[in-house]
Amino acid sequence: MLEEKSTYQNSLAYAKQADAEDPLAHFRERFNLPKDENGKNLIYLCGNSLGLQPKKARDYVEEELNNWAEIAVEGHFKAKVPWTEYHELLTKPMADIVGAKPSEVVIMNTLSTNLHLMMISFYRPTSKRYKILIESDAFPSDSYAVISQIKEKGYDPDEALILWKPRTEEHLCRFEDLEAIIEEHGNEIALVMIGNSNYYTGQKYPIKAITELGHKYGCKVGFDLAHGVGNIDADLHENGPDFAVWCTYKYLNSGPGAIGGCFVHERHANDRDIPRLTGWWGHKMDSRFNMRVDFDPIEGAEGWQLSNPPILSMAPIRASLELFAEAGFKNIRAKSKKITGYLEFLIKDLKDDRIAILTPENPEERGCQLSIQVKNADRSLHDGFMQAGIICDWREPDVIRVAPAPLYNSFEDVYEMTQRLKELLAKK
Ligand SMILES: *Cc1c(COP(=O)(O)O)cnc(C)c1O
């Protein structure tokens, strides 16, 4: 990576050359790029919030609308991909992306719902061990979910919630501070629940080290991969957390509010003593429709399913995962490091001391997103980007998040973005 960094150049010619040499460049054509009112492509750097639409998504949704129109209930068994088996198309490619065995992964519900289901199973507080550890800048929905679970179990969040915080004057969380917390409180912590990578700073936390640390003290460990899935390598099986949850509408490009994903480690696959909320779709397939037998869960993550899945929401995921499988996650990650490294190089080359990049410099400690803090900036900076045809995302009070998505963003996109940043800052 270092050699590559040193060859970066701040010029449109260099950006175009990098695109010409990019083995993933042709995937851009497989997406619909949003346009302005004159039909000109916008520069979209907001895949951390909502990924772009794969062109195939429409075909796959239409296929199921047609099945529904033409064969109705028979679609469950007679559609080209029978609806009862539709999820099987998704499980293997999704498991590959998060580094899990297919039996450890299920596509269901949405993220916050899955987080609650996982906490019902893996947050089992006792009078001695009832605390939950999260990072201080956790995504609000995660904090709400965790706090409501603590309350629901009869504990006081003021006492039961432990925050892993950056030190004063710092933005990133240090692993040694997490170690210190767990060494001191490990025996009181029931669950360590970390968002990876952090939605605000883009910091990627070490899944393996955090999991080992938590497990050493008898805590359960879960990760929220909302900003990680399709962006960083998670190796969930090897790294060994008890569970993970994610959404598919950010880097996985599966459409607004698309159905989410959930990982339950193999070690829990056959444990019938784990309490869980249950529904008929978690029941073994072969006797599911007998309707009268006692609940007999499917082994593995599918045993946590509640309802029959929304096929129309799964169809775009199918389109997206095909692209990921075709490109290969290793290649995606390699481009991600290179393009984000280029963005970082260009921003530093502005040599503007009003700008600070909050995201870690080490490519192993981040995904594709850079969080750029601009001193004394306000929302007008973001509005300026929008007017210049650049879609990125603003976080109060003064941070722009820019996320070049390796499947559809180009080096030229990144170059144009930093040119606009330079112009906007010159006006301030
Ligand atoms: C995007 C995001 C969510 C959103 O949750 P939904 O249930 O899908 O609305 C939750 N947590 C994190 C960390 C996120 O980044």
The ligand as an SDF file (V2000), in Angstrom:
LIG
                    3D

 15 15  0  0  0  0  0  0  0  0999 V2000
  -27.6430    2.3070    9.4830 C   0  0  0  0  0  0  0  0  0  0  0  0
  -27.4870    1.7810   10.8730 C   0  0  0  0  0  0  0  0  0  0  0  0
  -28.5970    1.3080   11.6030 C   0  0  0  0  0  0  0  0  0  0  0  0
  -29.9860    1.3680   11.0320 C   0  0  0  0  0  0  0  0  0  0  0  0
  -30.8170    0.4010   11.5880 O   0  0  0  0  0  0  0  0  0  0  0  0
  -32.1640   -0.0520   10.8330 P   0  0  0  0  0  0  0  0  0  0  0  0
  -32.7880   -0.9680   11.7860 O   0  0  0  0  0  0  0  0  0  0  0  0
  -31.7300   -0.6990    9.5470 O   0  0  0  0  0  0  0  0  0  0  0  0
  -32.9590    1.1670   10.5450 O   0  0  0  0  0  0  0  0  0  0  0  0
  -28.3690    0.8080   12.8730 C   0  0  0  0  0  0  0  0  0  0  0  0
  -27.1270    0.7620   13.4050 N   0  0  0  0  0  0  0  0  0  0  0  0
  -26.0420    1.2130   12.7310 C   0  0  0  0  0  0  0  0  0  0  0  0
  -24.6810    1.1370   13.3490 C   0  0  0  0  0  0  0  0  0  0  0  0
  -26.2020    1.7500   11.4580 C   0  0  0  0  0  0  0  0  0  0  0  0
  -25.1310    2.2130   10.8110 O   0  0  0  0  0  0  0  0  0  0  0  0
  1  2  1  0
  2  3  1  0
  2 14  2  0
  3  4  1  0
  3 10  2  0
  4  5  1  0
  5  6  1  0
  6  7  2  0
  6  8  1  0
  6  9  1  0
 10 11  1  0
 11 12  2  0
 12 13  1  0
 12 14  1  0
 14 15  1  0
M  END
$$$$
